């Protein structure tokens, strides 16, 4: 009887010991398999789903400000930004946050001057602007770099000093593209206010008045516009026919 009980005890003990070894081995195996999915030096981290923050896509000022809805073409903006970035990299701008784009592919009856703060993502001004009297009537079609041509010149400019002149408070422009607008400073091409740049005239005859080649703006906006862009900002006058001839863009 005692032998029988002793045999039963040994049998049950072997079963318990075997079960303990099995679970220990399984735990070691699971740990090893888990480490197979970690590279050396990796550390396991726990992520709280509530703490995850999805960063928004970075958009250009053109998209963020919906400039297409305001009438500025993507092409005009992209060329403006390309030349602007080049001028910034060359250290030619004293103020690299403001860019003024004049889109001469649009008729003068439309608001084709866009002054944009690229750092603050703001449209500071969107208004009418004149072209030269010999450049065209509704549309800007013919350009010149020559004095007394009474024509506009496309391309990139840097704003310089202000002064009080025949047209009141005015802002001098320096053209930076040889053969296209580099005579602008000596020609007296400036930004100034003009009474012939107004919406009433545009509505009545389909186009505004024209200048002697200056990008003239509405009288009521001339001073705030000039004060916003004076002393070393970029002005870009765009026209599709000019692009292939631009030293700065090519």
Steps between C-alpha positions, in 0.01 A plus 500: 500500500781738594683420177186574300451842670867583455480423128190719463678785681805478272274497191310813607825678594648433157190643335520822706874546433447443127223759488722757674785443253262531207360839607851634578628392161202659326562829679866502393402419142242780491757749629751388238245530219403849616864608486521385138292803400727754675824620353803534725479827686120524459293571805143405551265797541135529579293750301190664631268536199348812654840670493558455125494822296473489123696785343317675214651510152724801446334721239642786298374852554324467164287210624454621856384846393284365214669740260344321206161623618636854514610474137875440528612222268713216634753568224545864603542403865748218429720723283481776761606261776782357292654841434430617854687201647795568273517866609481389865782249451713769335440731796343774288186553707496689828151369574441138400149462636306722257447437130295711258369329185349696211330269254497677164339198334173638642312809376542827686136495610584210734687509830835372380734627773556251783716594798564195715665450838655155456596465867160591642302340214301817434387689193580857599354661186318385189413792279510666159828605339569687177733424213667741255293687243694351208489150644135449412149604593312227691791256482876543529635387165819691422795568732817704491806578710567826318457850646205704367337185358202541734495123524510264794788260562438150638727305732645525848558823691629597842330788678722789601443838667186711517466867403242772447471588133264608224275204576523543876641234728690259273726195521801449274555162336827340392469251215738207536467334159745620239342603170148463640458748784848605616439861383194540722678706766634754249166503316327599822278192514338526843195389692268794562134578541293617204138621474450305177546169688151441639218250473248757378704563188554128448123439520416792269741431213634150565855609584678745729727787401859443401830638625829597339628154584457498878295241690262764638254403773179653646553831679338380822735201524825647373646604835421179693619289206827691469564488874444123499744419220767774507870446572602173344203277419438309178257617231429267208316612187384188318407447137518164318696646205781615730579172677724343235706819476558538874866475610386438857260216421722334242 
